[in-house]
Structure formats: C-alpha cells, structure tokens
C-alpha cells in the first residue's frame, strides 16, 4: 500500500473541523492532529472524536492542562509528523505562520481570507490543479470565489463564455457567531465595485472577463448569486445545462420540488444525512436558468461553511504530488465525501456521471 499523506490542521473552527473530518475519510491520507489555542466546546468535541490535540502556541500548554484537555504536544510536534499542514486560523493570523511551516519543511495550504501574494498561487481544483503540483504552499480561494470559478469554468470549458457580470447577496456572518452581532433588518452594499471576488477569481483563471457586485444581508446561512453571462455565441438552455452537468461539484435544485429559498436547501442537506448539513456542491436552480440567444441568466446557492472542503483535500494531494491528474483527485475526493450531481434523483445522477466519464 502506498504511503499515506500525513496532514495536520492548524485551527479547529468552521473550516478546520470540516477539513479534519474530510481528511479522515480519504484512504490516501491520515490526520496527524489539529492545533488550536482555544479550550472550548469545539476542541472538547475533537477530543471525543479521538483526534490528537496540539497547542498552537507553547504558552497555551498550561491552559490546556488546566482545562484537563489531553495534549499531544505543541504545534511544532504536529508539524514534525506532517507532510502538509492546512492553515485554518483567523484572517490576519495565518500569514504569520508561513515562515514557521517553511522552517519545518512542511507544505502548507491557506484559506481565502489571506491575500494571493502570501503564496503566489490561488487554487480551485478543476481550474488549476496541475499548477499546484509540488509547490510548497497554495491558497484555496474563498467560498464565493470557488463557486465563481466552478461555474464560469464550466462555461469556459464548453467554449461558451465571453464575459460575465454577477450580483452576490452574502450572509451577514457565520452561523456560530450570530450571537456576537450582525446585520439586522437591512442590506449593506459593499463599498467597492467590483467586489473582491472578481479579481480573486482572476488569480485562478487570469483570462476571465467578469465583474462582481456584492451586498451583505440579514441572514447567516449561505450566499446567493445572480449571474448575467454573455456567451461566445448564440446557444440554448439545454447546451448551457449540459456544460454545467459536465463540470464537477455542480448540482441542481428546482423550485417545483419545493427548493424555493436558501433554507429549503439547508433542510434538504440535513434530510439527506449530510454531516453538519453541509453542501459541498454549487446548487444551481435548474428551473430558473434561462438562455436568450447569446445571453444566459442563472442563480445559485453557496454553502459558505462547506464548499471549500473538497478543494482543500485536492490541494493536499497537489502539494504532496501523489496524484498528478486533477480529475483523478477530484474523483477520489468526491467519492470519499459523497458529492452528488443530483441531490434527489440518484438514477439521473448516475446517468450524468456516465456522460461525463464518457
């Protein structure tokens, strides 16, 4: 059996705990442990899951001992056992960790809150997996940017994309922080046009012609996107749908099936038994999508807590260099996690998969 990639996770919050769980599901990876500075319920939960805990700062050792949390050592001990570390620490903190990872000889993955300049490489598996092979560090882009690259990348791959303009209605804050304040009874426009997601997407796919406009609204679960796309030539609704179906990590929802709003999709994920109710796919409303000549209009939902989970798993393989082909890594990740092309129609899902493989 080939040697498994040893993975450490620094930061056991919204993203870190999901990546830790996803690593444990991959047959070619092993979770060394997670590092954090907190001693609250999140870390206590990791203890109950038999995940080794490391103190992210040496001065926190005494705090962990006082809280009676078993500690495997400091983060330096975790790094000494890891091939790749996934940094899920808060924005502004992660950038200071790169030098430590490099000194330890450990490859590192950062999240979208950090700037592209930190690593010089931004990652979405379907778009630029091969350019990450063997690098010492990369940055998985934000949830919204990931969705943009997936969907526009699907149209580009089908030769249909000319330019795109998108409006993003963003959640106010992460759900677990909703007791700490947020937006109430209003919508707050972002100060700049374009919003940062468009330039961020071009860090992954430099030739994209797109502009994004964003606002924050008074909800905490998920983002919704509206896209107006000028196609490279007159097309049909069926052709655009086929382009989306041929791309990974895009699934379809339908108003006629009762999926009429963000909360409907969240409830469906729970009913399907998804861990934490997570949706790793971009959920496009199939029965809203419209094409008129060389213009396409569509809307979709982004699970801000979950969508980047599979991208981080693929980034681990790319940096480690154990899987050279991006499509093969995506297949491995999606099979282990249980991603779908159709949430409610398994046989249609299987037919779509056969079409793509063919």
Kinemage of the C-alpha trace (Angstrom):
@kinemage 1
@onewidth
@group {chain A} dominant
@subgroup {mainchain}
@vectorlist {calphas} color= white
{ca unk a 1} P 0.000 0.000 0.000
{ca unk a 2} L 1.308 3.462 -0.923
{ca unk a 3} L 2.351 5.727 1.909
{ca unk a 4} L -0.487 7.950 3.072
{ca unk a 5} L -0.119 11.736 3.186
{ca unk a 6} L 0.273 12.920 6.767
{ca unk a 7} L -1.891 16.009 7.328
{ca unk a 8} L -2.004 18.471 10.205
{ca unk a 9} L -4.743 21.089 10.610
{ca unk a 10} L -3.972 24.366 12.362
{ca unk a 11} L -7.222 25.909 13.609
{ca unk a 12} L -10.265 23.837 14.539
{ca unk a 13} L -13.030 26.303 13.694
{ca unk a 14} L -15.635 26.452 10.928
{ca unk a 15} L -13.309 25.290 8.151
{ca unk a 16} L -10.725 23.389 10.174
{ca unk a 17} L -13.119 20.890 11.707
{ca unk a 18} L -14.631 20.126 8.309
{ca unk a 19} L -11.250 19.592 6.697
{ca unk a 20} L -10.126 17.389 9.589
{ca unk a 21} L -13.196 15.186 9.128
{ca unk a 22} L -12.700 15.087 5.351
{ca unk a 23} L -9.050 14.063 5.718
{ca unk a 24} L -10.087 11.160 7.928
{ca unk a 25} L -12.373 9.909 5.140
{ca unk a 26} L -9.626 9.834 2.490
{ca unk a 27} L -7.996 6.422 2.032
{ca unk a 28} L -4.700 8.025 0.995
{ca unk a 29} L -4.424 10.436 3.941
{ca unk a 30} L -4.007 10.290 7.688
{ca unk a 31} L -4.843 13.085 10.130
{ca unk a 32} L -1.873 13.743 12.411
{ca unk a 33} L -3.968 16.038 14.589
{ca unk a 34} L -5.347 19.548 14.994
{ca unk a 35} L -3.780 22.580 16.655
{ca unk a 36} L -5.672 25.402 18.340
{ca unk a 37} L -5.432 27.978 21.102
{ca unk a 38} L -8.992 27.519 22.376
{ca unk a 39} L -10.197 25.149 25.086
{ca unk a 40} L -13.925 25.488 24.412
{ca unk a 41} L -16.542 23.007 23.183
{ca unk a 42} L -15.007 22.771 19.711
{ca unk a 43} L -11.720 21.370 20.966
{ca unk a 44} L -13.544 19.235 23.540
{ca unk a 45} L -15.520 17.790 20.618
{ca unk a 46} L -12.290 16.865 18.844
{ca unk a 47} L -11.192 15.025 21.990
{ca unk a 48} L -14.396 12.944 21.941
{ca unk a 49} L -13.650 12.103 18.304
{ca unk a 50} L -10.197 10.795 19.286
{ca unk a 51} L -8.414 13.491 17.293
{ca unk a 52} L -4.975 14.337 18.723
{ca unk a 53} L -4.844 17.932 20.012
{ca unk a 54} L -1.803 20.191 19.829
{ca unk a 55} L -1.311 23.603 21.401
{ca unk a 56} L -0.962 26.179 18.620
{ca unk a 57} L 1.211 28.327 20.888
{ca unk a 58} L 3.623 26.993 23.549
{ca unk a 59} L 2.258 29.387 26.178
{ca unk a 60} L -1.170 27.722 25.837
{ca unk a 61} L 0.095 24.384 27.170
{ca unk a 62} L -0.683 25.298 30.763
{ca unk a 63} L -4.146 26.500 29.750
{ca unk a 64} L -4.900 23.158 28.119
{ca unk a 65} L -3.612 21.271 31.152
{ca unk a 66} L -5.755 23.449 33.458
{ca unk a 67} L -8.802 22.653 31.318
{ca unk a 68} L -7.974 18.938 31.576
{ca unk a 69} L -7.666 18.598 27.794
{ca unk a 70} L -5.190 15.893 26.757
{ca unk a 71} L -2.412 17.402 24.674
{ca unk a 72} L -0.132 15.568 22.262
{ca unk a 73} L 2.349 18.439 22.266
{ca unk a 74} L 2.828 21.823 20.654
{ca unk a 75} L 2.228 22.678 17.020
{ca unk a 76} L 5.925 22.123 16.326
{ca unk a 77} L 5.468 18.470 17.284
{ca unk a 78} L 2.487 18.231 14.915
{ca unk a 79} L 4.500 19.784 12.095
{ca unk a 80} L 7.360 17.347 12.661
{ca unk a 81} L 4.928 14.494 11.893
{ca unk a 82} L 3.162 16.170 8.932
{ca unk a 83} L 3.783 16.306 5.200
{ca unk a 84} L 1.172 19.026 4.656
{ca unk a 85} L -0.480 21.447 7.064
{ca unk a 86} L -3.822 23.102 6.329
{ca unk a 87} L -3.953 26.510 7.998
{ca unk a 88} L -7.470 27.428 9.097
{ca unk a 89} L -6.544 30.125 11.591
{ca unk a 90} L -8.324 33.510 11.536
{ca unk a 91} L -7.707 36.061 8.809
{ca unk a 92} L -4.553 38.009 9.531
{ca unk a 93} L -3.104 35.280 11.742
{ca unk a 94} L -2.363 32.720 9.053
{ca unk a 95} L 0.094 34.889 7.158
{ca unk a 96} L 2.456 34.916 10.113
{ca unk a 97} L 2.560 31.102 10.092
{ca unk a 98} L 4.091 30.587 6.648
{ca unk a 99} L 7.669 31.106 7.827
{ca unk a 100} L 7.168 28.528 10.583
{ca unk a 101} L 5.856 25.960 8.126
{ca unk a 102} L 8.715 26.535 5.729
{ca unk a 103} L 11.263 26.279 8.520
{ca unk a 104} L 9.729 22.932 9.470
{ca unk a 105} L 9.892 21.728 5.853
{ca unk a 106} L 6.116 21.263 5.712
{ca unk a 107} L 3.987 22.177 2.724
{ca unk a 108} L 1.098 24.492 3.613
{ca unk a 109} L -2.399 25.422 2.459
{ca unk a 110} L -4.089 28.700 3.384
{ca unk a 111} L -7.676 29.895 3.102
{ca unk a 112} L -9.293 32.666 1.081
{ca unk a 113} L -9.086 35.262 3.841
{ca unk a 114} L -5.387 35.625 3.105
{ca unk a 115} L -4.030 37.561 0.141
{ca unk a 116} L -2.920 35.869 -3.072
{ca unk a 117} L 0.514 37.423 -2.568
{ca unk a 118} L 1.122 35.272 0.522
{ca unk a 119} L 1.702 32.127 -1.535
{ca unk a 120} L 1.720 33.455 -5.099
{ca unk a 121} L -0.775 30.744 -6.037
{ca unk a 122} L -4.553 30.515 -5.613
{ca unk a 123} L -6.297 27.180 -6.048
{ca unk a 124} L -9.522 25.716 -7.395
{ca unk a 125} L -9.117 22.065 -8.305
{ca unk a 126} L -10.959 21.962 -11.635
{ca unk a 127} L -9.184 25.082 -12.932
{ca unk a 128} L -5.518 24.863 -11.983
{ca unk a 129} L -4.733 21.664 -10.067
{ca unk a 130} L -1.657 20.909 -12.168
{ca unk a 131} L -0.045 24.295 -11.471
{ca unk a 132} L -0.024 23.468 -7.742
{ca unk a 133} L 1.859 20.198 -8.142
{ca unk a 134} L 4.941 20.135 -5.957
{ca unk a 135} L 4.581 23.719 -4.701
{ca unk a 136} L 5.424 24.378 -1.065
{ca unk a 137} L 2.267 26.469 -0.485
{ca unk a 138} L -1.044 27.467 -2.028
{ca unk a 139} L -4.192 29.336 -1.063
{ca unk a 140} L -7.671 27.878 -1.508
{ca unk a 141} L -9.856 30.811 -2.526
{ca unk a 142} L -12.990 31.906 -0.663
{ca unk a 143} L -16.360 30.179 -0.816
{ca unk a 144} L -17.838 32.687 -3.279
{ca unk a 145} L -14.753 32.738 -5.482
{ca unk a 146} L -14.705 28.929 -5.532
{ca unk a 147} L -18.290 28.924 -6.825
{ca unk a 148} L -17.469 31.525 -9.476
{ca unk a 149} L -14.525 29.542 -10.818
{ca unk a 150} L -16.528 26.314 -10.827
{ca unk a 151} L -19.492 27.735 -12.748
{ca unk a 152} L -17.729 30.120 -15.137
{ca unk a 153} L -15.036 27.497 -15.592
{ca unk a 154} L -17.751 25.077 -16.727
{ca unk a 155} L -18.965 27.527 -19.373
{ca unk a 156} L -15.404 28.355 -20.409
{ca unk a 157} L -14.558 24.677 -20.745
{ca unk a 158} L -17.529 24.255 -23.077
{ca unk a 159} L -16.369 27.181 -25.197
{ca unk a 160} L -19.420 29.249 -24.243
{ca unk a 161} L -18.020 32.030 -22.051
{ca unk a 162} L -17.311 35.533 -23.304
{ca unk a 163} L -17.891 37.784 -20.279
{ca unk a 164} L -19.853 37.638 -17.038
{ca unk a 165} L -21.412 40.032 -14.526
{ca unk a 166} L -22.593 38.810 -11.154
{ca unk a 167} L -24.511 40.072 -8.125
{ca unk a 168} L -23.788 38.382 -4.791
{ca unk a 169} L -26.072 38.557 -1.754
{ca unk a 170} L -23.803 37.484 1.076
{ca unk a 171} L -24.628 36.141 4.506
{ca unk a 172} L -24.043 38.569 7.363
{ca unk a 173} L -21.786 36.348 9.484
{ca unk a 174} L -21.000 32.702 10.159
{ca unk a 175} L -23.896 30.969 11.934
{ca unk a 176} L -21.909 30.071 15.043
{ca unk a 177} L -21.063 33.765 15.530
{ca unk a 178} L -24.588 35.101 15.066
{ca unk a 179} L -24.874 35.847 18.804
{ca unk a 180} L -21.939 38.254 18.529
{ca unk a 181} L -23.690 40.809 16.366
{ca unk a 182} L -24.516 41.167 12.703
{ca unk a 183} L -26.813 42.852 10.256
{ca unk a 184} L -30.420 43.249 11.340
{ca unk a 185} L -33.329 44.406 9.155
{ca unk a 186} L -31.149 45.859 6.395
{ca unk a 187} L -28.911 45.105 3.421
{ca unk a 188} L -25.432 46.612 3.325
{ca unk a 189} L -23.774 47.211 -0.070
{ca unk a 190} L -20.065 46.576 -0.288
{ca unk a 191} L -18.076 49.751 -0.758
{ca unk a 192} L -16.333 48.863 -3.988
{ca unk a 193} L -17.358 47.790 -7.467
{ca unk a 194} L -16.066 45.351 -8.469
{ca unk a 195} L -16.221 43.466 -5.189
{ca unk a 196} L -13.130 41.434 -4.358
{ca unk a 197} L -14.457 38.111 -5.686
{ca unk a 198} L -13.965 39.051 -9.353
{ca unk a 199} L -10.273 39.958 -9.079
{ca unk a 200} L -9.816 36.960 -6.783
{ca unk a 201} L -11.225 34.618 -9.440
{ca unk a 202} L -8.730 36.038 -11.932
{ca unk a 203} L -5.932 34.956 -9.602
{ca unk a 204} L -7.033 31.427 -10.527
{ca unk a 205} L -8.157 31.995 -14.137
{ca unk a 206} L -6.424 35.182 -15.367
{ca unk a 207} L -8.355 35.464 -18.649
{ca unk a 208} L -11.829 35.685 -17.100
{ca unk a 209} L -13.781 38.804 -18.100
{ca unk a 210} L -16.065 39.347 -15.127
{ca unk a 211} L -17.322 41.956 -12.684
{ca unk a 212} L -18.931 41.198 -9.330
{ca unk a 213} L -21.181 43.391 -7.167
{ca unk a 214} L -21.943 42.317 -3.603
{ca unk a 215} L -24.054 43.151 -0.582
{ca unk a 216} L -24.470 41.665 2.885
{ca unk a 217} L -27.966 40.712 4.034
{ca unk a 218} L -29.562 39.811 7.357
{ca unk a 219} L -29.115 36.050 7.272
{ca unk a 220} L -26.321 33.696 8.302
{ca unk a 221} L -26.675 30.534 6.198
{ca unk a 222} L -25.292 30.707 2.692
{ca unk a 223} L -24.842 33.149 -0.162
{ca unk a 224} L -26.965 33.557 -3.282
{ca unk a 225} L -25.549 34.606 -6.671
{ca unk a 226} L -27.245 36.045 -9.747
{ca unk a 227} L -25.264 35.865 -12.976
{ca unk a 228} L -25.692 37.569 -16.332
{ca unk a 229} L -23.376 35.898 -18.850
{ca unk a 230} L -22.638 36.935 -22.408
{ca unk a 231} L -21.947 33.736 -24.269
{ca unk a 232} L -19.372 33.389 -27.017
{ca unk a 233} L -22.153 32.541 -29.492
{ca unk a 234} L -25.918 32.009 -29.550
{ca unk a 235} L -26.761 28.916 -27.549
{ca unk a 236} L -29.646 27.049 -25.966
{ca unk a 237} L -30.753 26.342 -22.431
{ca unk a 238} L -30.020 22.641 -22.911
{ca unk a 239} L -26.467 23.356 -24.048
{ca unk a 240} L -25.743 25.572 -21.045
{ca unk a 241} L -27.230 22.993 -18.675
{ca unk a 242} L -25.090 20.311 -20.309
{ca unk a 243} L -21.977 22.425 -19.701
{ca unk a 244} L -22.811 22.678 -16.013
{ca unk a 245} L -23.613 18.966 -15.787
{ca unk a 246} L -20.255 18.069 -17.317
{ca unk a 247} L -18.336 20.012 -14.641
{ca unk a 248} L -17.506 18.675 -11.171
{ca unk a 249} L -19.110 19.883 -7.957
{ca unk a 250} L -22.160 21.496 -9.517
{ca unk a 251} L -25.593 20.091 -8.657
{ca unk a 252} L -29.146 21.150 -9.428
{ca unk a 253} L -32.110 22.200 -7.308
{ca unk a 254} L -35.620 23.025 -8.503
{ca unk a 255} L -38.394 25.278 -7.285
{ca unk a 256} L -41.003 22.756 -8.451
{ca unk a 257} L -39.599 20.323 -5.881
{ca unk a 258} L -40.046 22.839 -3.064
{ca unk a 259} L -36.499 24.192 -3.073
{ca unk a 260} L -37.621 27.804 -3.139
{ca unk a 261} L -35.051 29.522 -0.907
{ca unk a 262} L -31.747 29.090 0.916
{ca unk a 263} L -33.391 27.468 3.930
{ca unk a 264} L -35.022 24.808 1.715
{ca unk a 265} L -31.658 23.568 0.523
{ca unk a 266} L -30.253 23.587 4.055
{ca unk a 267} L -33.146 21.434 5.227
{ca unk a 268} L -32.670 19.046 2.318
{ca unk a 269} L -28.990 18.570 3.191
{ca unk a 270} L -29.979 17.626 6.740
{ca unk a 271} L -32.632 15.225 5.468
{ca unk a 272} L -30.053 13.602 3.212
{ca unk a 273} L -27.860 12.978 6.258
{ca unk a 274} L -25.048 15.313 5.271
{ca unk a 275} L -22.594 15.874 8.152
{ca unk a 276} L -23.478 19.214 9.768
{ca unk a 277} L -25.992 19.695 6.940
{ca unk a 278} L -23.092 20.626 4.644
{ca unk a 279} L -23.445 21.209 0.918
{ca unk a 280} L -20.091 20.914 -0.863
{ca unk a 281} L -21.584 21.491 -4.305
{ca unk a 282} L -22.739 24.697 -6.001
{ca unk a 283} L -26.551 24.391 -6.149
{ca unk a 284} L -27.906 25.891 -9.383
{ca unk a 285} L -31.667 26.402 -9.728
{ca unk a 286} L -32.308 24.449 -12.915
{ca unk a 287} L -35.828 25.758 -13.493
{ca unk a 288} L -34.776 29.405 -13.136
{ca unk a 289} L -31.877 29.243 -15.597
{ca unk a 290} L -32.716 30.941 -18.896
{ca unk a 291} L -30.883 31.448 -22.181
{ca unk a 292} L -31.818 34.014 -24.811
{ca unk a 293} L -29.594 33.957 -27.864
{ca unk a 294} L -26.053 34.668 -26.639
{ca unk a 295} L -27.103 35.600 -23.093
{ca unk a 296} L -27.523 33.267 -20.107
{ca unk a 297} L -29.110 34.089 -16.750
{ca unk a 298} L -28.907 31.852 -13.710
{ca unk a 299} L -28.833 31.826 -9.913
{ca unk a 300} L -27.252 29.521 -7.382
{ca unk a 301} L -26.546 28.977 -3.694
{ca unk a 302} L -23.177 28.710 -1.942
{ca unk a 303} L -22.725 26.992 1.435
{ca unk a 304} L -20.179 29.355 2.953
{ca unk a 305} L -19.105 26.862 5.627
{ca unk a 306} L -18.614 23.802 3.442
{ca unk a 307} L -17.883 24.468 -0.228
{ca unk a 308} L -14.088 24.782 0.104
{ca unk a 309} L -13.724 21.464 1.958
{ca unk a 310} L -13.141 19.292 -1.137
{ca unk a 311} L -10.845 21.936 -2.650
{ca unk a 312} L -8.574 21.712 0.390
{ca unk a 313} L -8.428 17.940 0.067
{ca unk a 314} L -7.378 18.208 -3.575
{ca unk a 315} L -4.818 20.877 -2.671
{ca unk a 316} L -3.252 18.439 -0.205
{ca unk a 317} L -2.716 15.882 -2.973
{ca unk a 318} L -1.422 18.509 -5.390
{ca unk a 319} L 1.204 19.845 -2.981
{ca unk a 320} L 2.215 16.335 -1.957
{ca unk a 321} L 2.405 15.338 -5.622
{ca unk a 322} L 0.845 11.940 -5.003
{ca unk a 323} L -1.875 12.356 -7.664
{ca unk a 324} L -0.733 14.114 -10.821
{ca unk a 325} L -4.097 14.380 -12.560
{ca unk a 326} L -6.613 16.874 -11.172
{ca unk a 327} L -9.650 14.980 -12.449
{ca unk a 328} L -8.466 11.843 -10.638
{ca unk a 329} L -8.003 13.724 -7.364
{ca unk a 330} L -11.458 15.279 -7.706
{ca unk a 331} L -12.927 11.828 -8.296
{ca unk a 332} L -11.210 10.409 -5.213
{ca unk a 333} L -12.298 13.304 -3.007
{ca unk a 334} L -15.881 13.376 -4.223
{ca unk a 335} L -16.293 9.631 -3.873
{ca unk a 336} L -14.985 9.668 -0.299
{ca unk a 337} L -17.178 12.607 0.734
{ca unk a 338} L -20.273 11.623 -1.246
{ca unk a 339} L -20.691 14.609 -3.570
{ca unk a 340} L -23.618 14.449 -5.970
{ca unk a 341} L -24.607 15.853 -9.341
{ca unk a 342} L -28.276 15.350 -8.445
{ca unk a 343} L -29.474 15.543 -4.853
{ca unk a 344} L -32.923 13.948 -5.286
{ca unk a 345} L -32.617 11.761 -8.381
{ca unk a 346} L -29.936 9.091 -7.891
{ca unk a 347} L -30.542 7.429 -11.249
{ca unk a 348} L -30.277 10.765 -13.042
{ca unk a 349} L -27.101 11.328 -11.046
{ca unk a 350} L -25.673 8.047 -12.294
{ca unk a 351} L -26.611 8.872 -15.907
{ca unk a 352} L -24.912 12.275 -15.610
{ca unk a 353} L -21.775 10.637 -14.223
{ca unk a 354} L -21.681 8.181 -17.150
{ca unk a 355} L -21.979 11.033 -19.639
{ca unk a 356} L -19.080 12.876 -18.009
{ca unk a 357} L -16.884 9.779 -17.845
{ca unk a 358} L -17.620 9.031 -21.493
